[in-house]
Amino acid sequence: MPTTAQLESLYRLSYQLTFIMFQPIHLVCVDHRTRNLYVLAGYAENLEFEIVPNGEVF
């Protein structure tokens, strides 16, 4: 289950990708071992983001 900080970061990232950069989001998943969120986006699926439990985006 994602943390509140992760969900806030995911919302901000999703907004920036879809409404500002006009990039599609293909996949959002949770790694249950590390509790990180992963986002795969972009027309060529070349944008990758990792959101750690404290909400930082890499």
C-alpha positions in Angstrom: 0.0 0.0 0.0 1.5 3.4 -1.0 2.2 6.0 1.6 0.4 9.4 1.7 3.6 11.1 0.5 3.9 8.7 -2.4 0.3 9.3 -3.5 0.8 13.0 -3.4 3.9 12.7 -5.5 2.2 10.4 -7.9 -0.7 12.9 -8.3 1.8 15.7 -9.0 3.8 13.6 -11.4 0.7 12.4 -13.2 -0.6 15.9 -13.6 2.7 17.2 -15.0 3.0 14.2 -17.4 -0.5 14.3 -18.8 -1.6 18.0 -18.7 1.6 19.9 -19.0 3.9 17.6 -21.0 1.1 15.7 -22.9 2.8 12.3 -22.3 0.9 9.1 -21.8 1.3 7.0 -18.6 1.6 3.3 -19.5 2.3 1.6 -16.1 2.1 2.3 -12.4 3.1 -0.5 -10.0 4.3 -1.1 -6.5 7.4 -3.1 -5.6 6.2 -4.9 -2.4 9.8 -5.7 -1.4 11.1 -2.0 -1.4 7.6 -0.4 -1.2 8.6 1.9 -4.1 6.2 3.1 -6.8 7.3 2.8 -10.4 5.9 4.8 -13.3 6.6 4.1 -17.0 5.5 6.9 -19.3 6.2 8.6 -22.6 5.2 7.9 -26.2 8.3 5.7 -26.6 8.0 4.4 -23.0 11.3 6.1 -22.3 10.4 8.0 -19.2 10.9 6.1 -16.0 10.2 7.4 -12.5 10.6 5.8 -9.0 8.8 7.2 -6.0 10.2 6.2 -2.7 8.1 5.9 0.5 9.0 9.4 1.7 7.6 10.8 -1.6 10.9 11.7 -3.4 10.8 11.1 -7.1 13.9 9.7 -9.0 
